[in-house]
């Protein structure tokens, strides 16, 4: 029989209020990617499609350099109650950086659904329950 734990493991709530919106990031400045306040001390999983043109960047919290369109996913521990934000450093060039197809969830929900979420080859954040 399936219990509440089984249902919870399949439930991922996207904390991004407008997952398909396109947000332009700024070098070395934090830009909100959702409007909901975060929980101070909570750990979140952030997964976004990043499009970098005209240079190379590194995203604060993520591994590696980015110079094209790619999916980036990383864990972030929040130390305030502001909406979740992203920032990047310029490595070379004069890049323009946008993010879209945003999935924000608690790290616990991500861990419970890691195989499913990591195996998705498409974005389904719009069809997930939204916070």
C-alpha positions as CSV (number, residue, x, y, z in Angstrom):
1,X,0.0,0.0,0.0
2,X,1.1,3.6,-0.7
3,X,1.2,5.9,2.2
4,X,1.6,9.7,2.6
5,X,5.4,9.3,2.3
6,X,4.9,7.8,-1.2
7,X,2.7,10.7,-2.3
8,X,5.2,13.2,-0.8
9,X,8.1,11.7,-2.7
10,X,6.3,12.3,-5.9
11,X,5.2,15.9,-5.0
12,X,7.6,18.7,-6.0
13,X,6.3,22.2,-5.6
14,X,7.9,24.8,-7.9
15,X,8.6,27.9,-5.7
16,X,9.1,30.1,-8.7
17,X,6.0,32.1,-9.3
18,X,6.6,32.5,-13.1
19,X,8.8,29.6,-14.2
20,X,8.8,30.4,-17.9
21,X,9.5,34.1,-17.6
22,X,12.9,35.3,-18.9
23,X,15.0,37.2,-16.4
24,X,18.2,39.1,-17.3
25,X,20.9,38.7,-14.7
26,X,23.5,41.4,-13.9
27,X,27.2,40.9,-13.3
28,X,28.0,40.8,-9.5
29,X,24.5,41.9,-8.6
30,X,21.8,39.7,-7.1
31,X,18.7,39.5,-9.2
32,X,15.5,38.0,-7.9
33,X,14.3,34.9,-9.9
34,X,11.1,34.6,-7.8
35,X,8.8,36.9,-5.8
36,X,8.2,34.6,-2.8
37,X,10.2,35.2,0.3
38,X,12.6,32.4,1.2
39,X,13.0,30.8,4.6
40,X,16.1,31.9,6.4
41,X,18.4,28.9,7.0
42,X,16.6,26.7,4.4
43,X,18.3,24.8,1.6
44,X,16.9,25.0,-1.9
45,X,17.6,23.3,-5.2
46,X,17.8,25.8,-8.1
47,X,17.6,24.6,-11.7
48,X,17.5,27.1,-14.6
49,X,18.2,27.3,-18.3
50,X,21.0,29.8,-18.7
51,X,21.7,31.5,-22.0
52,X,25.1,33.3,-22.2
53,X,26.0,35.3,-25.3
54,X,29.1,37.4,-25.8
55,X,31.4,36.0,-23.1
56,X,32.0,33.4,-20.4
57,X,30.6,33.6,-16.8
58,X,30.6,31.7,-13.6
59,X,27.3,31.6,-11.5
60,X,27.6,32.0,-7.8
61,X,26.8,28.6,-6.3
62,X,27.2,26.6,-9.5
63,X,30.2,24.6,-10.7
64,X,32.1,25.5,-13.9
65,X,32.1,28.2,-16.5
66,X,29.2,28.9,-18.9
67,X,29.5,30.4,-22.4
68,X,26.4,29.1,-24.1
69,X,22.8,27.9,-23.5
70,X,22.7,25.1,-20.9
71,X,20.8,23.8,-17.9
72,X,22.4,24.7,-14.6
73,X,21.4,23.1,-11.3
74,X,22.8,23.7,-7.8
75,X,22.0,23.7,-4.1
76,X,21.8,27.0,-2.2
77,X,21.5,27.6,1.5
78,X,19.6,30.8,2.2
79,X,20.8,33.2,4.9
80,X,18.0,35.7,4.7
81,X,14.2,35.9,4.0
82,X,14.4,37.7,0.6
83,X,13.2,36.1,-2.6
84,X,15.8,33.7,-4.1
85,X,18.3,35.4,-6.4
86,X,21.1,34.7,-8.8
87,X,24.3,36.5,-9.5
88,X,27.3,35.8,-11.8
89,X,30.9,36.9,-12.4
90,X,32.3,37.8,-15.8
91,X,35.2,35.5,-16.8
92,X,35.7,36.9,-20.3
93,X,34.0,39.2,-22.8
94,X,30.9,41.3,-22.2
95,X,28.2,38.7,-21.7
96,X,24.5,39.0,-21.7
97,X,22.9,36.4,-19.4
98,X,19.3,35.4,-19.2
99,X,17.6,32.6,-17.3
100,X,14.3,30.9,-18.0
101,X,12.5,27.6,-17.4
102,X,13.1,28.0,-13.6
103,X,12.6,25.3,-11.1
104,X,13.0,26.1,-7.4
105,X,12.2,23.6,-4.8
106,X,13.2,22.6,-1.3
107,X,16.4,20.5,-1.2
108,X,14.4,17.8,0.7
109,X,11.9,17.6,-2.2
110,X,14.8,17.5,-4.7
111,X,16.5,14.7,-2.8
112,X,13.2,12.7,-2.6
113,X,12.8,13.1,-6.4
114,X,16.4,13.3,-7.5
115,X,16.3,10.4,-10.0
116,X,13.2,11.7,-11.6
117,X,14.3,15.4,-11.7
118,X,17.8,14.7,-12.9
119,X,16.4,12.4,-15.6
120,X,14.1,14.9,-17.1
121,X,15.3,16.0,-20.6
122,X,12.7,18.8,-20.7
123,X,11.3,21.5,-18.5
124,X,8.1,20.7,-16.7
125,X,8.0,23.4,-14.1
126,X,4.9,24.9,-15.5
127,X,3.0,21.7,-15.0
128,X,4.2,21.2,-11.4
129,X,2.2,22.5,-8.5
130,X,3.2,26.2,-8.0
131,X,3.6,27.7,-4.5
